[in-house]
Amino acid sequence: MERDLLSLALRAGDIAQSEILKHWKTSFSVEWKADSTPVTIADKKTEELVRNFAQKETPEFGFIGEEFGQENPDAEYQWVLDPIDGTKSFIHGVPLFGTIIAILKKGAPIAGLIQLPALGSKIWATEGGGAFADEGRPIRVSEVGELKDSLVLSGTINTMESKGYGKWFARIRKNAKLYRGWGDCFGYYLVACGKAEVMADPVVSLWDIAPYPLIFAEAGGSFSTLKGEKALFSENGEPLYPIHEGYTAIASNGKLNLLYSYHL
C-alpha cells in the first residue's frame, strides 16, 4: 500500500514541478494574504492541479492544502500539500523553494516528498522503506556529533526573536561551525541528505512539515517540535496544534541535544 501511495506522491510532485516551472522567472502578480504571506498564480494553480489529481486517484482520501483548505477532514487517509514552500524565495528568483507532499494515515505520514523544481532534485520516504533522493540514491543524515562542527540553518532571525526563541537560537548558531539562513524546505532537505546538521523553525503550518517525521526517521535523523513532540497529531488523529502556523519544528541528525525545552 505504501509503495502505491509513494508512486502517487511522486507523480503529484512531478505535476507540481511542471506547473511551477511554467511560472518560474516570468512576470506574475503577487497577492498578500490576511496573514501577510504572499501567494502567486503558481501557488494556486499548482494546488488546483494536485488536488484534482488526488481526487481522481484517491477519491476517498481527504486533502489539506495551504491555499484552499481542507476537504473530507474525517477520512482515514489525508493528502497534505504545500504547493510552494518558500514563495518569498520564488518571488525573488531564489531557487531554494519546493513542493511538500505527505500522505497521512490517521495523522501519521506513510509517504512523503520534498520536490525542488528549480534545482531538479527531490527526496522522499515511505514508512519502513528508507529515504531516497532523485532517481533512487539512498540518503542518510550526517555523523557529526558536536555543535562546533555543525552547519545550522533556519529561516529568518527576526522571527526567532519575535517568537521568543532569540536567546536560545543565538546560543546555538554562535556555537556552530557555520550558520546560514537557507530556510524553508531546502534546509530540511540538506539535513536529511547529510549536508547540514540542524534546521529550526519557530513557527510553521502543518503543510510546511507534514512529511518530516517520516523522512527524518527513515534518514536516521530526528524531527520534532521545539518542545520535543515527535508526532504532529494525537493518538486520536487530531492535530496537536492549529494547522495554520500553530507548530514549531527542529530537524537534526539526531546526535545534537538542542531542543528549546532543554535550554530554558
C-alpha positions as CSV (number, residue, x, y, z in Angstrom):
1,M,0.0,0.0,0.0
2,E,2.8,2.4,1.0
3,R,4.6,1.7,-2.3
4,D,1.5,2.5,-4.3
5,L,0.9,5.7,-2.3
6,L,4.6,6.7,-2.8
7,S,4.0,6.4,-6.6
8,L,1.1,8.7,-6.4
9,A,3.0,11.2,-4.3
10,L,5.9,11.2,-6.8
11,R,3.5,11.7,-9.7
12,A,1.9,14.6,-7.8
13,G,5.3,16.1,-7.3
14,D,6.1,15.9,-11.0
15,I,2.7,17.6,-11.7
16,A,3.6,20.4,-9.3
17,Q,7.1,20.8,-10.7
18,S,5.8,21.1,-14.3
19,E,3.4,23.8,-13.4
20,I,5.7,25.8,-11.2
21,L,8.4,25.9,-13.8
22,K,6.0,27.4,-16.3
23,H,5.9,30.5,-14.0
24,W,9.5,30.4,-12.6
25,K,11.4,33.6,-13.6
26,T,8.4,35.0,-15.5
27,S,6.4,38.1,-14.8
28,F,3.4,37.5,-12.4
29,S,1.5,39.4,-9.9
30,V,1.8,38.8,-6.1
31,E,-1.1,38.9,-3.7
32,W,-0.8,39.3,0.0
33,K,-3.0,37.1,2.2
34,A,-4.5,38.1,5.5
35,D,-1.6,36.5,7.4
36,S,0.8,38.8,5.5
37,T,2.3,36.0,3.4
38,P,2.5,36.2,-0.4
39,V,0.7,34.0,-2.9
40,T,1.0,33.8,-6.7
41,I,-0.7,32.1,-9.6
42,A,1.9,29.4,-9.4
43,D,0.9,28.5,-5.8
44,K,-2.8,28.5,-6.6
45,K,-2.6,26.6,-10.0
46,T,-0.2,24.0,-8.6
47,E,-2.5,23.2,-5.7
48,E,-5.5,23.0,-8.0
49,L,-3.8,20.5,-10.3
50,V,-2.6,18.3,-7.4
51,R,-6.0,18.4,-5.7
52,N,-7.6,17.3,-9.0
53,F,-5.1,14.5,-9.4
54,A,-5.6,13.4,-5.8
55,Q,-9.4,13.4,-6.2
56,K,-9.2,11.4,-9.3
57,E,-6.7,8.8,-8.0
58,T,-7.9,8.6,-4.3
59,P,-11.5,10.0,-4.1
60,E,-11.9,8.5,-0.6
61,F,-9.0,10.5,0.8
62,G,-9.1,13.8,2.5
63,F,-7.0,16.8,1.5
64,I,-5.3,19.6,3.4
65,G,-3.7,22.4,1.3
66,E,-2.2,25.7,2.1
67,E,-4.2,27.7,-0.5
68,F,-7.7,26.1,-0.5
69,G,-8.1,24.5,2.9
70,Q,-9.5,21.1,3.9
71,E,-11.7,18.5,2.2
72,N,-13.1,15.4,3.8
73,P,-11.3,16.0,7.1
74,D,-12.6,12.8,8.7
75,A,-11.1,10.5,6.2
76,E,-8.6,7.9,7.4
77,Y,-6.1,8.9,4.7
78,Q,-5.2,12.5,4.0
79,W,-3.1,14.3,1.4
80,V,-1.2,17.3,2.8
81,L,0.2,19.8,0.3
82,D,2.3,23.0,0.3
83,P,2.4,23.8,-3.4
84,I,5.3,26.3,-3.0
85,D,7.1,26.2,0.3
86,G,9.2,29.3,0.1
87,T,7.0,31.6,-2.0
88,K,9.2,34.6,-1.0
89,S,12.2,32.8,-2.5
90,F,10.2,32.0,-5.6
91,I,9.1,35.7,-6.0
92,H,12.7,36.9,-5.6
93,G,14.2,34.5,-8.1
94,V,15.9,32.4,-5.4
95,P,15.8,28.7,-6.3
96,L,15.6,27.3,-2.8
97,F,11.8,26.7,-2.8
98,G,9.9,23.5,-3.2
99,T,6.7,21.5,-3.1
100,I,6.0,19.5,0.1
101,I,3.7,16.5,-0.1
102,A,2.6,14.0,2.6
103,I,0.1,11.2,2.6
104,L,-1.1,10.5,6.2
105,K,-2.9,7.6,7.7
106,K,-4.7,8.6,10.9
107,G,-2.3,11.5,11.2
108,A,0.9,9.6,10.7
109,P,2.9,10.2,7.4
110,I,3.3,7.0,5.4
111,A,4.7,8.6,2.3
112,G,6.4,12.0,2.0
113,L,8.2,14.1,-0.6
114,I,10.2,17.3,-0.9
115,Q,10.4,18.4,-4.6
116,L,12.8,21.2,-5.6
117,P,11.7,22.2,-9.1
118,A,14.3,24.9,-9.8
119,L,17.1,22.6,-8.6
120,G,15.8,19.5,-10.4
121,S,16.0,17.4,-7.2
122,K,13.8,15.7,-4.7
123,I,13.9,13.4,-1.7
124,W,11.2,11.0,-0.5
125,A,10.5,8.3,2.0
126,T,8.0,5.6,3.0
127,E,7.3,4.1,6.3
128,G,9.9,1.3,6.8
129,G,11.1,1.7,3.3
130,G,14.0,4.1,3.7
131,A,14.7,7.6,2.4
132,F,16.0,8.4,-1.1
133,A,16.9,11.2,-3.5
134,D,16.4,11.9,-7.2
135,E,16.5,8.6,-9.1
136,G,16.8,6.4,-6.0
137,R,20.0,7.2,-4.3
138,P,19.7,6.4,-0.5
139,I,20.1,9.4,1.8
140,R,21.3,9.5,5.3
141,V,21.9,12.2,7.9
142,S,25.4,13.2,8.8
143,E,27.6,11.6,11.5
144,V,28.7,15.0,13.0
145,G,28.5,14.7,16.8
146,E,29.2,18.2,18.1
147,L,27.7,21.6,17.6
148,K,31.1,23.1,17.0
149,D,31.5,21.0,13.8
150,S,27.9,21.6,12.6
151,L,26.1,23.6,9.9
152,V,23.0,25.2,11.5
153,L,20.1,26.5,9.3
154,S,16.9,28.5,9.8
155,G,14.7,30.9,8.2
156,T,14.8,34.5,9.5
157,I,16.4,35.5,12.7
158,N,13.7,38.2,13.1
159,T,11.0,35.6,13.6
160,M,13.1,33.6,16.0
161,E,13.4,36.7,18.1
162,S,9.8,37.9,17.8
163,K,8.5,34.4,18.8
164,G,10.7,34.4,21.9
165,Y,13.4,32.0,20.8
166,G,16.1,34.6,20.2
167,K,18.4,33.9,23.1
168,W,18.1,30.1,22.7
169,F,18.9,30.2,19.0
170,A,21.7,32.7,19.4
171,R,23.5,30.2,21.6
172,I,23.1,27.5,19.0
173,R,24.2,29.5,15.9
174,K,27.1,31.2,17.7
175,N,28.5,27.9,18.9
176,A,28.1,26.2,15.5
177,K,30.8,25.9,12.9
178,L,28.7,27.7,10.4
179,Y,25.2,29.3,10.3
180,R,23.2,30.1,7.2
181,G,19.6,31.2,6.6
182,W,18.9,28.6,4.0
183,G,15.4,28.0,5.2
184,D,12.1,26.5,4.2
185,C,12.1,23.0,2.8
186,F,15.6,23.4,1.4
187,G,17.0,23.5,4.9
188,Y,15.3,20.2,5.8
189,Y,16.4,18.7,2.5
190,L,20.0,19.5,3.4
191,V,19.8,18.0,6.9
192,A,18.1,14.8,5.6
193,C,20.8,14.4,2.9
194,G,23.6,14.8,5.4
195,K,24.8,18.2,4.1
196,A,23.8,20.1,7.3
197,E,23.1,19.2,10.9
198,V,20.3,21.4,12.2
199,M,17.3,23.2,10.7
200,A,14.9,25.1,13.0
201,D,11.6,26.9,12.5
202,P,9.9,29.0,15.3
203,V,6.5,29.0,13.5
204,V,5.2,26.7,10.8
205,S,2.0,25.3,9.5
206,L,1.1,21.7,9.2
207,W,1.6,21.7,5.4
208,D,5.2,23.1,5.9
209,I,6.3,20.0,7.9
210,A,3.8,17.1,7.4
211,P,6.3,14.6,5.8
212,Y,9.2,15.4,8.1
213,P,8.6,12.9,10.9
214,L,8.7,10.2,8.3
215,I,11.6,11.5,6.2
216,F,13.9,12.1,9.1
217,A,13.1,8.8,10.8
218,E,13.9,6.9,7.6
219,A,17.1,9.0,7.0
220,G,18.3,8.2,10.5
221,G,17.8,11.6,12.0
222,S,15.4,13.4,14.4
223,F,12.4,15.7,13.9
224,S,10.2,17.2,16.5
225,T,8.6,20.4,17.7
226,L,10.8,22.7,19.7
227,K,9.3,21.1,22.8
228,G,10.3,17.7,21.7
229,E,6.9,16.3,20.4
230,K,7.7,13.7,17.7
231,A,4.2,13.3,16.3
232,L,2.2,16.1,14.7
233,F,-1.1,14.5,15.6
234,S,-2.6,13.0,18.7
235,E,-3.3,9.3,19.1
236,N,-6.9,10.1,18.1
237,G,-5.7,11.6,14.8
238,E,-6.3,15.2,15.8
239,P,-3.6,17.9,15.0
240,L,-1.7,18.8,18.2
241,Y,-1.9,22.5,17.3
242,P,-3.8,24.7,14.9
243,I,-2.8,23.6,11.4
244,H,-2.1,27.2,10.3
245,E,1.1,28.5,11.9
246,G,0.4,26.6,15.1
247,Y,3.6,24.4,15.1
248,T,7.3,24.8,15.7
249,A,9.9,22.5,14.2
250,I,13.5,21.3,14.5
251,A,15.3,18.7,12.4
252,S,18.8,17.4,13.1
253,N,21.0,14.4,12.6
254,G,19.8,13.1,16.0
255,K,23.2,13.5,17.6
256,L,22.8,17.0,19.0
257,N,20.7,17.9,22.0
258,L,19.3,21.2,21.0
259,L,15.6,21.3,21.9
260,Y,14.3,24.6,23.2
261,S,12.8,22.9,26.3
262,Y,16.2,21.6,27.3
263,H,17.7,25.1,27.3
264,L,15.2,27.2,29.2
